[in-house]
C-alpha cells in the first residue's frame, strides 16, 4: 500500500502544525491544486497560501485551482521553515509540515506519522 501524501492531526487547529504533506515534486503549480482539492471539502475555499521560499524557490505568485486563482506568498521567516500555510475562507489558517519530495519513504513515513498525532 503506498504511503499517504497528506496526514492531518487528530486535533486540527490545536497544535503547532495541523498535519503534513509529502509532495511528489517541488513544482508548487502542480502540487497545490491537488492539495487544495483534498482539503477543501473539510476546510472551505482556500484563498491564500504562504510557502517557505527555501522549499519552493520558484513558487509562482498565483496558482490556478478549479474555478479560481489562489494567491501565493513566499516567506523566509525562520519560524516558517518547512511549512506551508493555507488561509481558508471558512475556517481560518492551517499549517502543514512539508516533507521534501525526495525524502526517502521511511523518513517521510515517520514525519507524516509524527505530524498526524
C-alpha positions in Angstrom: 0.0 0.0 0.0 1.5 3.4 -0.9 2.3 5.9 1.8 -0.3 8.7 2.2 0.8 12.1 0.8 -1.3 14.0 3.3 -1.9 13.4 7.0 -4.0 15.6 9.3 -3.5 15.9 13.0 -6.2 14.4 15.2 -6.8 17.7 16.8 -6.6 20.0 13.8 -6.1 23.6 14.9 -4.8 22.8 18.4 -1.1 22.3 17.8 1.9 23.9 16.1 1.1 22.1 12.9 -2.2 20.7 11.6 -0.6 17.8 9.6 1.9 17.1 6.9 2.1 16.9 3.2 4.6 14.9 1.2 4.5 16.3 -2.3 5.6 14.3 -5.4 7.7 17.2 -6.7 8.8 20.8 -5.9 6.6 22.4 -8.6 4.0 24.3 -6.5 1.8 24.9 -9.5 1.5 21.2 -9.9 1.2 20.2 -6.2 -1.1 23.0 -4.9 -4.3 22.2 -6.9 -4.3 18.6 -5.7 -3.6 19.6 -2.1 -6.4 22.1 -2.2 -8.8 19.5 -3.7 -8.0 17.1 -0.9 -8.6 19.8 1.8 -11.5 21.9 0.6 -14.4 19.6 1.4 -13.5 19.9 5.0 -11.8 23.3 5.2 -13.6 25.6 2.8 -12.2 27.6 -0.1 -8.5 28.3 0.0 -7.8 31.9 -0.8 -4.1 32.4 0.0 -1.1 30.1 0.6 2.2 31.0 2.2 5.2 28.9 1.4 8.8 28.6 2.6 11.0 30.1 -0.1 13.8 27.5 0.7 11.5 24.6 -0.2 9.6 26.3 -3.0 12.3 28.7 -4.5 10.4 29.1 -7.8 6.9 29.4 -6.5 4.6 31.4 -8.7 2.7 34.3 -7.3 -0.6 32.7 -8.3 -1.8 29.1 -8.9 -4.9 28.1 -10.8 -7.3 25.9 -9.0 -10.7 24.7 -10.3 -12.8 27.9 -10.8 -10.4 30.4 -9.3 -6.9 31.7 -8.7 -5.0 31.2 -5.4 -2.6 33.9 -4.3 0.8 32.5 -3.3 3.1 34.4 -0.9 6.7 33.4 -0.1 8.3 33.8 3.3 11.9 33.3 4.5 10.9 33.7 8.2 12.8 31.2 10.4 9.6 30.1 12.1 8.0 29.1 8.8 10.9 26.9 7.6 9.5 23.7 6.1 5.8 24.8 6.4 3.0 25.6 4.0 0.2 27.8 5.4 -3.3 27.8 3.8 -5.7 30.6 4.6 -9.3 29.4 4.1 -12.5 31.5 4.0 -14.5 29.5 6.5 -12.0 28.0 9.0 -9.1 30.3 9.1 -5.4 29.3 8.9 -4.0 25.8 8.7 -0.3 25.0 8.9 1.2 21.8 7.3 4.7 20.5 7.6 6.1 19.9 4.1 8.2 16.7 3.8 10.7 17.3 0.9 9.7 15.3 -2.2 13.0 13.5 -2.4 12.9 12.4 1.2 13.2 8.6 1.5 9.9 6.8 2.1 10.9 5.6 5.6 11.8 9.1 6.7 8.7 10.5 5.1 6.5 7.9 6.8 7.9 8.9 10.3 7.5 12.6 9.6 3.9 12.1 8.4 3.1 10.0 11.4 4.5 12.5 13.8 2.6 15.3 12.3 -0.6 13.3 12.5 -0.6 12.9 16.2 
